[in-house]
């Protein structure tokens, strides 16, 4: 099913010249509403006795939908469409991040200390004691966001240049939610050896590495090799960030339905990087019965096409998603739009939990199953219970950098999930509130604290 909900991803600003007569603006708003647009802010730019110039913000559901709205306005008599601005494109124009100096250079003495000749003393200090690089440079608070552009969002292999807007956005989130300086590193290669070699050569600058949008199964090898060969934490957000927030949401959803995690039957649809990581973390959290499906059905030991990671979760049974989900307590989707039907959901057990996290269109539209399940969550911001990685990765790196952890461990991920879940007060826990808001300023702080505790418990904190 195609999603028809207008949202800010397809937001326009329409500049109109409207005759200054009663009812003329109403004809515009009626045309927008009748074509399914959602009207936001209306600004009066200029007005004379004859004409009003106004900017209207309108949300659409797709590029095609936006064009339909524009054509409807063009067809109105006496209304002049002066210009159309795509607000999302305008926001990205010129890039979304910049590098700013932390100190001001106002005098010769400032320059002499910050740069030559004073900087030479700092260089010698680091050469004599390399550990000082963590105290005297940006390394202590800097993360490399590394991608090869092979799995950009749900769009596929778009390449390094096309991945840059996503990595810029990720850098913004690091800064906004954890005050970490992150920078996009979009590599013009999709060769595993070359990626590993390049990141190793970048290690002197960065305190951590966030891998992003690298296709499976290569992402597993790249992460494993970098974890082994680097002395700084490496975190593949598509895997572990997704897993952490999914577990956090599930912890609270299970409280609502009063089911222990070791007794539930979980079906995961999507066996790529995210699906495998979610399954691994749920297993570590105590889940004992996990059935995974990919586009060909259940991961069965009868199949001969499974990767090493998929074989880890293969079961003797075989069949389709429809067969796997019968009697399941939990469905977790990290797959594709519309693969789950209301009939499949109704075949689940009583008080079922559905996490349909495909973006931008989920495996099933929540409104189709609201009366059939106890809890439903998605990856979208316009539905309740958004499962969003931004709840995890800023705090994960904040904690790891602050204690100078050597790596990111399973215990850190488990503790991060529990920390996120704990922020929903039991009195506030309900079917539409199982996870805190991404704008809850406590999130990165409690996650960072949990990560540091785990690092010290495991003996991998160096500060």
C-alpha positions in Angstrom: 0.0 0.0 0.0 1.3 3.4 -1.0 1.5 5.9 1.9 -0.6 9.1 1.1 0.2 11.0 4.3 1.6 14.4 3.6 4.9 15.1 5.4 7.7 17.6 5.5 10.0 15.5 3.3 7.9 16.8 0.4 7.3 20.3 1.6 6.8 23.3 -0.7 6.7 27.1 -0.3 4.4 28.6 -2.9 4.6 32.3 -3.6 1.3 33.6 -4.9 -0.1 36.9 -6.1 -3.8 36.9 -5.0 -6.3 39.6 -5.9 -7.1 41.5 -2.8 -10.8 40.4 -2.8 -12.9 38.5 -0.4 -12.7 34.7 -0.9 -9.7 34.6 -3.2 -7.3 33.1 -0.7 -10.0 30.7 0.3 -10.1 29.4 -3.3 -6.4 28.6 -3.0 -6.6 26.8 0.3 -9.7 24.8 -1.0 -7.7 23.7 -4.1 -4.8 22.5 -1.9 -7.1 20.7 0.5 -9.2 19.0 -2.2 -6.0 17.7 -3.7 -4.8 16.2 -0.4 -2.2 18.8 0.5 -1.6 19.8 4.1 -1.3 23.6 4.6 1.2 25.0 7.1 2.3 28.6 7.6 0.8 31.4 5.5 2.9 34.6 5.4 1.9 38.0 4.0 4.9 39.3 2.0 3.4 42.4 0.4 0.0 44.0 0.0 -1.5 46.7 -2.1 -5.1 47.8 -2.7 -5.2 45.4 -5.7 -3.0 42.4 -4.9 -1.6 40.4 -1.9 1.7 38.5 -2.2 1.8 35.5 0.1 4.0 32.5 0.8 2.1 29.3 1.6 3.8 26.2 3.1 2.3 23.0 1.8 3.2 19.4 2.7 2.7 16.7 0.0 3.2 12.9 0.1 5.4 12.6 -2.9 7.0 14.5 -5.7 4.1 13.5 -8.0 1.6 14.6 -5.4 3.4 18.0 -5.1 3.2 18.5 -8.8 -0.6 17.7 -8.7 -1.1 20.4 -6.1 0.9 23.0 -8.1 -1.1 22.3 -11.2 -4.3 22.7 -9.3 -3.3 26.1 -8.2 -2.1 27.1 -11.7 -5.6 26.3 -12.9 -7.3 28.8 -10.6 -8.5 31.9 -12.4 -6.9 35.3 -11.3 -4.3 33.5 -9.1 -0.7 34.0 -10.2 1.9 31.4 -9.1 5.1 33.4 -8.9 7.5 30.7 -7.7 7.7 27.2 -6.2 10.4 26.4 -3.7 11.1 22.8 -2.6 11.9 23.4 1.1 13.9 20.2 1.4 16.2 21.0 -1.5 16.6 24.6 -0.2 17.6 23.3 3.2 20.3 21.1 1.7 21.6 23.8 -0.7 25.2 24.6 0.0 25.5 21.7 2.5 24.3 21.4 6.1 27.4 21.5 8.1 30.5 23.7 8.5 33.8 23.8 10.4 34.0 26.5 13.0 37.0 27.6 15.1 36.8 27.1 18.9 39.0 30.1 19.6 39.2 33.6 18.3 42.3 35.0 16.6 42.3 38.7 17.5 46.0 39.5 18.0 49.5 38.5 16.9 50.0 36.6 20.2 46.8 34.6 19.6 48.2 33.6 16.2 51.6 32.8 17.6 50.0 30.4 20.1 47.4 28.8 17.9 49.7 28.4 14.9 53.3 29.0 14.2 55.6 29.1 16.1 53.7 28.0 19.3 52.0 25.1 17.7 55.4 23.5 17.2 55.7 22.9 21.0 52.4 21.0 20.8 53.7 18.9 17.9 56.8 17.9 19.8 54.8 17.1 22.9 52.6 14.6 21.0 55.7 13.1 19.2 57.3 12.5 22.6 54.0 11.1 24.1 51.5 10.0 21.4 48.7 9.7 24.1 48.7 13.5 24.3 46.9 13.6 21.0 43.7 12.8 22.9 44.2 15.9 25.1 45.7 18.4 22.8 43.7 17.9 19.5 40.2 17.4 18.2 40.7 13.6 18.3 39.1 13.4 21.8 35.7 14.6 20.4 35.7 13.7 16.7 34.0 10.8 14.8 34.5 9.8 11.2 31.2 8.9 9.5 32.4 6.4 6.9 30.4 5.0 4.0 30.9 3.6 0.5 27.4 4.6 -0.7 26.5 1.0 -1.4 23.2 1.0 0.7 22.0 4.5 1.1 18.9 4.6 3.2 16.4 2.3 1.4 17.5 3.7 -2.0 20.3 1.2 -2.8 23.7 1.6 -4.3 23.9 5.3 -5.1 27.6 5.8 -4.7 29.8 8.1 -2.6 28.6 11.5 -3.9 24.9 10.7 -3.5 25.5 9.4 0.1 27.0 12.7 1.2 23.7 14.4 2.1 22.9 11.5 4.5 26.3 11.7 6.1 26.1 15.4 6.5 22.8 14.9 8.3 24.3 12.3 10.5 27.1 14.8 11.5 24.4 17.3 12.4 22.7 14.8 14.7 26.0 14.0 16.4 26.5 17.7 17.1 23.0 18.5 18.1 22.4 15.5 20.4 25.8 14.8 21.9 28.0 17.8 21.0 30.4 15.6 19.0 32.2 16.9 16.0 31.6 14.4 13.3 32.6 14.6 9.6 31.4 12.7 6.5 34.0 10.4 4.9 32.4 9.1 1.7 34.8 6.8 0.0 35.1 6.4 -3.8 35.6 2.6 -3.5 33.5 -0.4 -2.6 36.4 -2.7 -2.2 36.6 -4.2 1.3 40.4 -4.2 1.6 40.6 -0.6 0.3 37.9 0.6 2.7 39.7 -1.0 5.7 43.1 0.4 4.6 41.7 3.9 4.1 40.0 4.0 7.5 43.1 2.7 9.2 45.1 5.5 7.6 42.5 8.1 9.0 42.7 6.8 12.5 45.2 9.5 13.8 42.5 12.2 13.4 39.4 10.5 14.8 38.4 9.2 18.2 35.8 6.9 16.8 34.4 5.5 13.5 30.7 5.3 12.7 30.1 3.0 9.7 27.0 3.9 7.7 25.1 2.7 4.7 27.5 -0.1 3.7 25.7 -3.1 2.1 25.6 -6.5 3.6 27.4 -8.9 3.8 30.5 -6.7 3.3 29.5 -4.5 6.2 30.0 -7.4 8.6 33.6 -8.1 7.4 34.5 -4.4 7.3 33.3 -3.8 10.8 35.0 -7.0 12.2 38.3 -6.1 10.6 38.3 -2.5 11.7 37.4 -3.5 15.3 40.3 -5.8 15.3 42.8 -3.5 13.7 41.9 -0.1 15.2 42.6 1.3 18.7 39.4 3.4 18.7 35.7 2.3 18.9 34.0 1.3 15.6 30.2 1.2 15.5 28.0 0.2 12.5 24.9 2.2 13.2 22.7 0.4 10.7 23.3 -2.7 12.7 23.8 -1.8 16.3 22.0 1.5 16.5 18.9 -0.2 15.1 19.2 -3.1 17.4 19.6 -1.0 20.5 16.6 1.1 19.9 14.5 -1.9 18.8 15.4 -3.7 22.1 14.6 -0.6 24.1 11.1 -0.4 22.5 10.5 -4.1 23.0 11.5 -4.0 26.7 8.7 -1.5 27.3 6.2 -3.1 24.9 6.6 -6.4 26.8 5.9 -4.7 30.0 2.5 -3.5 28.7 1.5 -7.0 27.6 3.2 -8.7 30.6 5.2 -11.2 28.6 8.8 -12.2 29.5 11.3 -12.0 26.7 12.5 -15.6 27.1 8.9 -16.9 26.5 8.0 -14.9 23.3 8.1 -16.0 19.7 9.8 -13.3 17.5 9.6 -13.1 13.8 12.0 -10.8 12.0 11.5 -9.9 8.4 14.7 -8.7 6.7 17.9 -10.5 7.2 20.4 -7.9 6.1 22.7 -5.9 8.5 19.9 -4.5 10.6 17.9 -7.7 10.9 20.9 -9.8 11.9 22.1 -7.3 14.5 18.6 -7.0 16.0 18.4 -10.8 16.2 21.8 -11.1 17.8 21.0 -8.4 20.4 17.6 -9.9 21.2 19.2 -13.3 21.7 21.7 -11.7 24.1 18.8 -10.0 26.0 17.2 -13.4 26.5 14.9 -14.1 23.5 15.0 -17.8 22.8 12.7 -18.3 19.8 13.6 -16.1 16.8 12.4 -16.9 13.3 14.0 -14.8 10.5 12.7 -14.3 7.0 14.2 -12.7 3.9 12.6 -12.1 0.5 12.6 -15.9 -0.2 10.9 -16.8 3.1 12.1 -18.4 6.3 15.9 -18.8 6.9 15.8 -22.6 6.8 18.6 -25.1 7.1 17.1 -26.7 4.0 18.2 -23.7 1.9 21.5 -23.6 0.1 21.7 -19.8 -0.6 22.3 -18.5 3.0 25.3 -16.4 4.0 27.3 -17.2 7.1 25.3 -14.5 9.0 21.9 -15.9 7.9 23.0 -19.5 8.7 23.4 -18.3 12.3 19.6 -18.0 12.6 18.5 -20.8 10.3 15.9 -23.2 11.6 14.7 -26.7 10.5 11.3 -25.4 9.4 10.7 -23.8 6.1 8.0 -21.7 4.5 6.8 -18.1 3.9 6.5 -15.1 6.1 2.8 -15.8 6.3 3.5 -19.2 7.8 6.3 -18.0 10.1 4.1 -15.3 11.7 1.3 -17.6 12.7 1.2 -17.6 16.5 4.0 -15.1 16.9 4.1 -12.6 19.8 6.3 -10.1 18.0 6.9 -9.0 14.4 9.9 -6.9 13.7 10.2 -5.6 10.1 13.4 -4.2 8.7 12.5 -5.0 5.1 10.2 -3.5 2.5 6.9 -1.7 2.2 3.6 -3.6 2.3 5.0 -7.1 2.9 2.8 -7.6 6.0 -1.0 -8.0 5.5 -3.8 -7.5 8.1 -4.6 -11.2 7.7 -1.0 -12.1 8.7 -1.2 -9.9 11.7 -4.5 -11.4 12.8 -2.9 -14.8 12.8 -0.5 -13.7 15.5 -1.1 -14.4 19.2 -3.2 -12.3 21.6 -1.6 -8.9 22.5 0.7 -9.0 19.5 3.4 -6.5 19.1 4.3 -5.1 15.6 7.4 -3.1 14.8 7.0 -2.1 11.1 10.2 -0.2 10.6 10.7 0.0 6.8 11.2 3.6 5.8 9.7 5.7 4.4 6.8 3.2 3.9 6.4 0.6 6.6 5.7 -3.1 6.1 2.1 -2.3 7.0 0.3 0.9 7.6 -0.5 1.2 11.4 -4.0 2.3 10.9 -4.9 -1.0 9.3 -4.1 -3.0 12.4 -4.7 -0.7 15.4 -7.6 -2.9 16.6 -5.7 -6.1 16.1 -2.5 -5.6 18.1 -1.5 -4.3 21.5 1.4 -2.1 20.3 2.6 -0.9 16.9 5.7 1.1 16.2 7.4 2.4 13.0 10.5 4.2 11.9 8.4 7.3 11.0 8.0 10.5 13.0 4.4 11.0 12.0 3.2 7.9 13.9 3.5 7.2 17.7 6.5 5.1 18.9 9.2 6.1 16.4 12.1 3.7 16.5 14.9 6.0 15.5 18.6 5.4 15.8 19.3 8.9 17.0 18.2 7.7 20.4 21.3 5.5 20.4 24.4 6.5 18.5 25.0 10.0 19.9 25.0 8.7 23.5 27.0 5.6 22.5 29.8 7.7 21.1 29.6 10.3 23.9 30.1 7.6 26.5 32.8 5.8 24.5 34.8 9.0 23.8 34.5 10.3 27.4 36.0 7.1 28.9 38.2 6.4 25.9 36.8 2.9 25.4 38.8 0.7 23.1 35.7 -0.7 21.4 31.9 -1.0 21.6 30.8 -4.2 23.2 27.5 -6.2 23.5 27.2 -5.2 27.1 27.4 -1.5 26.2 24.6 -2.1 23.7 22.4 -3.9 26.2 23.0 -1.3 28.9 22.2 1.5 26.3 18.9 -0.2 25.4 17.9 -0.5 29.1 18.9 3.1 29.7 16.6 4.3 26.8 13.7 2.1 28.0 14.1 3.5 31.5 13.3 7.0 30.4 9.6 6.1 29.9 8.1 6.5 33.3 5.8 3.5 34.2 3.0 5.9 34.8 3.3 7.3 31.3 3.8 3.9 29.6 1.0 3.1 27.1 0.5 1.6 23.7 1.4 4.9 22.0 4.3 5.7 24.3 6.9 2.9 24.6 10.0 4.9 23.7 11.2 8.4 24.6 11.2 11.3 22.1 14.3 11.9 20.1 14.1 15.4 21.4 14.3 14.3 25.0 17.6 15.9 26.2 18.1 13.2 28.8 18.6 10.4 26.3 22.2 10.9 25.2 23.2 11.6 28.8 21.8 8.4 30.2 23.0 6.3 27.3 26.5 7.8 27.7 26.5 7.1 31.4 25.4 3.5 30.8 28.1 3.0 28.2 30.8 4.3 30.5 29.6 2.0 33.3 29.7 -1.0 31.0 33.1 -0.1 29.7 34.6 0.2 33.2 32.9 -3.0 34.2 34.6 -4.8 31.3 37.9 -3.1 31.8 38.1 -1.4 28.4 37.9 2.2 29.6 41.1 4.1 29.5 39.9 7.3 31.2 
